[in-house]
């Protein structure tokens, strides 16, 4: 359990470090560096076999990669505009809905209601929230839900981590025209490249390693419950690293989503899965 919590803290710290660059470079540049690092790590770990794949295998992994790329890009666009903790809280509604849909109990709709109440609480202080940032967070949440569904389908067609490795390359490739086009000049700064590599380390290498080791002995249900603390972890990183202090109402909103996620995960056979944000 400790390894999972270290992984969660590392992912959110990586996002916090990434945001420190946003005054100097566009989020697209940072997310591209992060995706490239992720792709290199996954290729080194999985060394995927590409021969013998049919068009359905490739269609699945290409869709998975597109979802992964859009999820990361929209997430970075969201927390450029709104506090990190709020962005993750809104984004978490996507996998929460997938967890609830994995249950056949009508009473589990209450968890959706609780999460919805949390999101509505954020609207009480709309002056503090950029609506474009909120929209990007909702898009990232929808992509996270799609990521979970596509991950399952990819896992059925690609063994081990092969599918995720190929999808990571696809995601990085899709962002490449944006990063090397309009924002290519930003890549000439060694400091940007160094911080981008650090974001890749924090957001990919450390959490992937921790989760792979932890899942050898940790039950999936427990893993899903631990993942439910992501919004709170993001809020803490936002406060400690970025000086993004949430109001009491916003903390209550985060708590609602965390509790709803824990409840939905306990009731569902499909726990909330991590996404490489």
C-alpha positions in Angstrom: 0.0 0.0 0.0 2.9 2.3 0.7 4.2 1.9 -2.8 0.8 2.8 -4.3 0.7 6.0 -2.2 4.3 6.8 -3.2 3.2 6.4 -6.8 0.2 8.7 -6.3 2.3 11.4 -4.6 4.9 11.1 -7.4 2.3 11.6 -10.2 0.8 14.6 -8.6 4.2 16.1 -7.7 5.1 15.6 -11.4 2.0 17.6 -12.4 3.0 20.3 -9.8 6.5 20.5 -11.2 5.1 20.7 -14.7 2.9 23.7 -13.8 5.9 25.6 -12.6 7.0 25.9 -16.3 3.7 27.2 -17.6 4.7 30.8 -17.1 7.6 30.2 -19.5 6.3 27.5 -22.0 3.0 26.3 -23.3 1.5 23.2 -21.5 1.6 21.4 -24.9 5.4 21.5 -24.8 5.5 20.1 -21.3 3.0 17.3 -21.9 4.9 16.3 -25.1 8.1 16.0 -23.1 6.2 14.0 -20.5 4.6 11.7 -23.1 8.0 11.1 -24.8 9.5 10.1 -21.5 6.6 7.8 -20.8 6.9 6.2 -24.2 10.6 5.6 -23.8 10.0 4.0 -20.3 7.2 1.8 -21.6 9.2 0.6 -24.6 12.2 -0.2 -22.4 10.0 -2.2 -20.0 7.7 -4.0 -22.5 9.7 -4.3 -25.7 6.5 -5.0 -27.6 6.3 -7.6 -30.3 4.7 -6.0 -33.4 4.6 -8.9 -35.8 1.5 -11.0 -36.3 -1.0 -8.2 -35.4 -4.2 -7.9 -37.4 -6.0 -4.7 -38.3 -8.3 -5.0 -35.3 -5.4 -5.1 -33.0 -3.9 -2.0 -34.6 -7.2 -0.2 -34.7 -7.7 -0.9 -30.9 -4.2 0.3 -29.9 -4.4 3.4 -32.2 -7.7 4.4 -30.5 -6.2 3.7 -27.1 -3.2 5.9 -27.9 -5.4 8.7 -29.2 -7.4 8.6 -26.0 -4.3 8.6 -23.9 -2.8 11.6 -25.8 -6.0 13.6 -25.6 -6.4 12.8 -22.0 -3.0 14.1 -21.1 -3.1 17.2 -23.3 -6.6 18.2 -22.0 -5.5 17.6 -18.4 -2.5 19.8 -18.7 -4.6 22.5 -20.4 -7.0 22.3 -17.5 -4.6 22.7 -14.6 -2.9 25.6 -16.4 -6.1 27.5 -15.8 -7.5 26.1 -12.5 -5.9 24.8 -9.3 -4.4 21.3 -9.7 -6.5 19.8 -6.9 -9.8 21.0 -8.5 -8.7 19.8 -12.0 -8.1 16.3 -10.6 -11.3 16.3 -8.6 -13.4 17.1 -11.7 -11.4 14.7 -13.9 -11.9 11.9 -11.4 -15.6 11.9 -12.2 -14.9 10.0 -15.4 -13.3 6.9 -13.8 -15.8 7.1 -11.0 -18.7 6.7 -13.4 -16.9 3.7 -15.0 -16.6 2.1 -11.5 -20.3 2.7 -10.8 -21.3 1.2 -14.2 -19.3 -1.9 -13.2 -21.8 -2.5 -10.4 -25.4 -3.8 -10.8 -26.7 -2.3 -7.6 -29.2 0.6 -8.0 -28.1 2.0 -4.6 -24.7 2.7 -6.1 -26.2 5.6 -8.0 -25.9 7.4 -4.6 -22.2 7.5 -5.2 -22.7 9.3 -8.5 -25.0 11.7 -6.7 -22.4 12.4 -4.0 -19.7 13.0 -6.6 -22.1 15.3 -8.6 -22.7 17.2 -5.4 -19.0 17.7 -5.0 -18.6 19.1 -8.5 -21.6 21.4 -7.9 -20.0 22.7 -4.8 -17.1 23.8 -6.9 -19.6 26.0 -8.8 -20.4 27.9 -5.7 -17.2 29.9 -6.2 -17.3 30.2 -9.9 -15.3 33.5 -9.8 -12.2 31.4 -8.9 -12.6 28.9 -11.7 -11.9 29.5 -15.4 -14.8 27.8 -17.3 -12.3 26.8 -20.1 -10.2 25.0 -17.5 -13.3 23.3 -16.1 -14.2 22.2 -19.6 -10.8 20.8 -20.2 -10.9 18.9 -16.9 -14.3 17.4 -17.9 -12.8 16.4 -21.3 -9.8 14.8 -19.5 -12.3 12.9 -17.2 -14.2 11.6 -20.2 -10.9 10.5 -21.8 -9.9 8.8 -18.5 -13.2 6.8 -18.6 -12.4 5.9 -22.2 -8.9 5.0 -21.2 -10.2 2.4 -18.7 -12.5 0.9 -21.3 -9.9 0.9 -24.0 -7.2 -0.5 -21.7 -9.4 -3.5 -21.1 -9.9 -4.1 -24.8 -6.2 -3.5 -25.6 -5.3 -6.0 -22.8 -7.3 -8.6 -24.5 -5.6 -8.1 -27.8 -2.0 -7.3 -26.7 -0.1 -9.3 -24.1 1.4 -7.7 -21.0 2.3 -4.1 -21.3 2.8 -4.3 -25.1 -0.4 -2.4 -25.9 0.3 0.4 -23.4 3.8 0.8 -24.7 2.6 1.1 -28.3 -0.3 3.4 -27.3 2.2 5.6 -25.4 4.2 6.0 -28.7 1.0 6.9 -30.5 0.0 9.5 -27.9 3.4 11.2 -28.1 3.3 11.1 -31.9 -0.1 12.8 -32.0 1.2 15.7 -29.9 4.4 16.0 -31.8 3.1 18.3 -34.6 1.8 20.8 -31.9 5.0 20.7 -29.9 7.4 20.9 -32.9 5.3 23.3 -34.8 4.0 26.4 -33.0 6.1 25.8 -29.8 9.3 24.3 -31.3 11.4 27.3 -30.1 10.6 26.5 -26.5 12.5 23.2 -26.8 15.8 25.1 -27.2 16.0 25.9 -23.5 18.1 23.2 -21.6 16.2 24.0 -18.4 12.9 23.2 -20.1 14.2 19.9 -21.3 15.7 19.1 -17.9 12.4 19.9 -16.1 10.5 18.0 -18.7 12.7 14.9 -18.1 12.0 15.3 -14.3 8.3 15.4 -15.0 8.6 12.2 -17.0 10.5 10.6 -14.1 8.0 11.7 -11.5 4.9 11.0 -13.7 6.0 7.7 -15.3 9.1 5.9 -14.1 8.4 6.1 -10.4 4.7 5.4 -10.3 4.8 2.7 -13.0 7.5 0.9 -11.0 5.7 1.3 -7.7 2.4 0.1 -9.1 3.9 -2.9 -10.9 5.6 -4.1 -7.7 2.5 -3.4 -5.5 0.1 -5.2 -7.8 2.0 -8.4 -7.4 0.6 -8.8 -3.9 -2.1 -6.1 -3.5 -5.8 -7.0 -4.2 -7.4 -5.0 -7.0 -10.1 -3.7 -4.7 -7.6 -2.3 -2.3 -5.6 -0.8 -5.1 -8.8 0.9 -6.4 -9.6 2.4 -3.0 -6.1 3.7 -2.6 -6.3 5.4 -6.0 -9.4 7.2 -4.8 -7.2 9.6 -2.7 -5.8 11.1 -6.0 -7.9 14.3 -5.7 -6.8 14.9 -2.1 -3.2 14.2 -3.0 -3.4 16.7 -5.9 -4.9 19.3 -3.6 -2.1 18.9 -1.2 0.6 19.1 -3.9 -1.2 22.2 -5.2 -1.0 23.8 -1.8 2.6 22.8 -0.9 4.2 23.2 -4.3 2.1 25.8 -6.1 0.6 27.8 -3.2 -2.9 27.0 -4.5 -5.0 27.1 -1.3 -8.5 25.8 -1.6 -11.4 27.3 0.3 -13.4 25.2 2.8 -16.2 24.7 0.3 -13.6 23.4 -2.3 -12.1 21.0 0.2 -15.6 19.7 1.0 -16.0 19.2 -2.8 -12.8 17.2 -2.9 -13.9 15.1 0.1 -17.2 14.3 -1.6 -15.5 13.0 -4.7 -13.0 10.9 -2.7 -15.7 9.3 -0.5 -17.8 8.7 -3.6 -14.9 7.0 -5.3 -14.1 4.8 -2.3 -17.7 3.8 -2.0 -18.1 3.0 -5.7 -14.8 1.1 -5.8 -15.9 -1.1 -2.8 -19.2 -1.9 -4.6 -17.7 -2.5 -8.1 -15.8 -5.3 -9.6 -14.0 -2.8 -11.7 -11.8 -0.5 -9.5 -10.7 2.9 -10.6 -7.6 2.4 -12.7 -4.6 4.8 -12.8 -4.0 6.8 -15.9 -0.6 8.1 -16.9 -1.5 11.9 -16.3 
